[in-house]
Amino acid sequence: MADENSQLRGLLLGLTPSAREHLRNALIRDQADRDAIASQLLRYRDERGSAWANLVDLLSLDPELRRQYVRLLGELEASEP
């Protein structure tokens, strides 16, 4: 589990602070809001929008994994100067 957290932390550190903030904000919303966000992302009809929509959907399906992402994103935000 510690190895998974370090891998996930490394992945999240690769995002810009703004992208991490937007992801965290999307993940802490309720299911209907997350569905709407994923739908909006699909409107871009590009690879990146689809990838973000898939991530939001995947994390919506696994509440424990979503909580793990939100926790790590919060830790990263708190550790930034």
N, C-alpha and C positions, 0 to 999 in steps of 0.2 A: 504494500500500500504506500509506503514512503517513497518507493521508486516511482510509482504511478503519479504521486503528487509532485515529485520533482520534475518528471517529464511534462506534466500538465502545466506546472509553473513556468517551465522553459518555453512551452508553446505560447502561453498567455503573455509572457514577456516579449515575445516577438511581435505582438500587436502594439499599435500606438496607444498611448494613454487614452486618447479619445475613443478609439475602437473598443478598448476594454471597458470604458465607462458605458458606452452604448450597449454592449453585450450584457453587462451586469444589469443595466436598467431594463432591458428586454426580459431577462431571466427572472427578475423579481416580480414581474407583473403576473396577473392571473392568466388562466388558460385562454380565455377569450382574447385578451390583449396580445398574448404571444402568438395566437393563430393569426390575428390581424397583422402583426408585425411581419410574420413569415409570408403572408399573402402580399404585403407591400413590397417585400424584398424580391419576390418572384416577378413583380411587374417590370423590373429592370431588364429581364430576359437576357441576362449575361451570366457567365460562369460564377463570378464572385457573388452576385445576388442570390443565385441558386444555392451556392455553398453555405452562405449565411442562413438562408431559410431552412436548409436541411439541418444545420447545427441547432437552430432554435427548436425545430420539430423533434429532433432526436433527444435533446435535453428535456423537452416537455414530456416525452414518453418515459423517461427514467428520472423520477423525482430525486433519488439519492445522488445521482450523477449531477443533476442540476444544482442541488444544494452544495455539492463539492466545488463546482465551478464558481458559484456565487461567493462561497467562502474564500476561495483563493483570489478571486478578483477583488474582494474587499480587503484582503491582506495586502495585495499588491498596491492598491490605492492608498492604504494607510501608511505604507512604507515609502511612498514617493515624497520627495521634498516639496 
